[in-house]
Amino acid sequence: MNLKIEISSVSFSKLKNEHDFVKYNIEASLDEVKNRDSEIVLKYRLVLLSNPTNAKITIEGTSTLYGDQNDISKQLSPDEKNIPVILNLIYQEIFPLFFIMSKSMQIPCPAYRLSQMAYTSQTEKIVSESLHESNNNPIEFSSQSELGEQVEMISTLEQDHVIEQQM
């Protein structure tokens, strides 16, 4: 199976220079444009709106899946969070654009994985509590490995927090 993703429209906007929001709400749509035996073309649209409202990110384009009918069907089926697998693949491919643009506009970056959007507010709360306890300094990353280490630390903190709540 091969996947080709094209971007036709991108829009990033923010209302104020404040970035105190804790999560993004996402609206996603997939529409079938063309369907053949060995390929399917889908039009996608993702709209990420910060909560509370301050920033809006919109991206549109097409994705083309090439492969046999079984492979294509697997990519169109929902995952365990009821999100089509293809939508996760599209999001992963365009995430670097979200990262670069959000950093240049000085707004928080959306979650790395589409399925994590629902958990962002909880994660942000845990991270801000742990940062407040540690040193009150903003996080800065000088390399991709430092970013990965920080993400692992956040996951550990989130898991610890969930365990504490269950006790």
PyMOL commands that set and color helices and strands:
alter all, ss='L'
color gray80, all
select helices_A, chain A and resi 69-76+85-105+114-134+144-166
alter helices_A, ss='H'
color red, helices_A
select strands_A, chain A and resi 2-14+23-35+39-51+55-66
alter strands_A, ss='S'
color yellow, strands_A
deselect
rebuild
show_as cartoon
